[in-house]
Every structure is written in structure tokens, then in C-alpha cells.
Amino acid sequence: MKERIKCLIIGSGPAGYTAAIYTSRANLSPVLYEGMQPGGQLTITTEVENFPGYPDGISGLEMMEDLRKQALRFGADIRRGVATACDLSKKPYTITINGEKEIETDTLIICTGATAKFLGLPDEQKYAGKGVSACATCDGFFYRKKVVAVVGGGDSACEEALYLAGLANKVYLIVRKNYLRASQIMQDRVLNHPKIETLFHTNTLGLFGEEFVEGAHLVRFKGEANEEKIDIAIDGFFLAIGHKPNSEIFKQFIPTDENGYIKTHWGTAKTIIPGIFAAGDVADPNYQQAVVAAGSGCIAAIEAERYLNNTGII
């Protein structure tokens, strides 16, 4: 079964919903498929303090619900579904949804975001759902008054550590390098928090426990003269080491960088293929902020409208 439309948006989050708002207001009758995680990564973020217009902050889930409602208000057709294949070799472009339905579209806006990375340890799979998590706000409740560890050194890791510190008795922050990459305000909050112990120069070798996570095997100063292997007792192990862009199905047709981020023309959302645009974290290896994603969604929508006008489709 095929359906023909003018504008298709793949993925939600700030980029996808903003693109839907702008394309709807431009009477492009956009169809948006929300993907595996409707609302994107912000739905699992506790407090958003740095998005303009929310002086008192807002939960990520509430903010995404607001953006979704706004897109619906202007007539966006928002659907549940995941893009599983594509053919971008000819116009109209074809996207397959859930391995079944084919959408033919004159313009495509890719807002598929990025997913959390793991260390690649066998124990991460062994204890998945049994102490290993990539989402503190999803699973933190289960670790009230317990001891947990967070792996990572950026803003996300610090945010997760601070969130967990409000629930757990103790939080270890395991940092591979000898410094935090997070913003200065986040560093100050973490390093001065009485419940958070930061372990610099530390790598995780594995996890242990009979059925659930009971501890982690660590190595400090790996490869140096003072290398030291230690074990820490923990009940939960949280990953916060970055994300992988969800660009896999598009790579055959659209160039990406070495990490998989879709390449766009500088200062635009345009890809190498006319009529196909990329916005948000799937095309942003540098900033990965909600306000930047929303802005890029706006840019993609305006460029899609201009493309349709210039080609005489509308």
C-alpha cells in the first residue's frame, strides 16, 4: 500500500515537532512519524532549564507534549511508526514504515535523533533490566536509598548523577579522563555534591552479581605504573557516554561523517539530495541542544517550502 504526500517528517523531538509546526502553517500538509521514542530524548530528561520561554524550567516530557500539541493545532498529521527502509535514488522519494507501508514524498525532513551508547561489555547485556540502565529518569526510582554508578564525563553524565543523588544514598561518577567535559556549572554542582564521589582516571572492566548487579570491577590509571584494580559495591549502573545518530537506513544515499552524523550544507538543513533535509541531533555532532534542534527543524521546514515552491510542486 502506497501513499503520496508533499512533505514527510521522520522522527519527533524538538526538531521534528518544530518542522511539523512550520510546514503545517505553510499548508504543506505534513505527515510526521514519531519513531521509537515519541518526543525524542527530552522525554527522559528531568528538568529543562535552558530552553527560552521557560523561566522556571519545565520537564522534558511536558515541553515535548506542548510542542506536539502545537503541531497538531496547525494540522500536522502525527502518526506512530518507525522508518525501516528508504529509496532516495529517484523522485518521489520512498520511505517504508514498519516494514510495510510505503510513503512517497516530494520532500523529506530527517529528524531521527540519536540513541545512547554502551561500553560494549558483555555484562551490560547480562544485567540489562537487572541493574544496567541508560536512563536515570526512567529507572532511578528503583534505586532509592541505594548505591549507584554513572559512567561518563559530559553534561548528560553530570545531570544523571545529580538526578540520582536526589534518590540514592551514594553515586559514583566514573570518568575515564582526569577531567569533566561538562559545562562549568554542572561540574561545580557535581564536584560539590556530598552524595557524589567522582572517580577520575577510571575505566569499567565488568559487573558482578548473582542475578542483579551487585558491584563493578574497575581499573584506575590503566596502563600506567600506578595501575590499580578495584571493586565497588553498587546496585545500579547507568550509562551516559554519548549517543549514536540514527542515520543507518539513509547512509546508502546520503553522506555522513565518520560517526554517522548526516552531512548538511553549512548553515542549512540541506543534504546532498535536493528536497531532502536533516535536522536535530542526527545532523549535529557539535551542540546537541534542544534549542539548536528546534532551530534546525525550523530551517528544514522553511527550506522544504522553498524547494516545493521553486520546483512548482506547490
Secondary structure, DSSP 8 states (H G I E B T S, - for coil): -EEEEEEEEE--HHHHHHHHHHHHHTT---EEE--SSTT-GGGG-SEE-SSTT-TT-EEHHHHHHHHHHHHHHTT-EEE---EEEEE-SSSSEEEEETTTEEEEEEEEEE---EEE-----HHHHHTBTTTEES-HHHHGGGGTTSEEEEE--SHHHHHHHHHHHTTSSEEEEE-SSSS--S-HHHHHHHHT-TTEEEE-SEEEEEEE-SSS--EEEEEESTTSTT-EEEEEE-SEEEE-S-EEES-GGGTTTS-B-TTS-B---TTS-B-SSTTEEE-GGGG-SS---HHHHHHHHHHHHHHHHHHHHHTT--
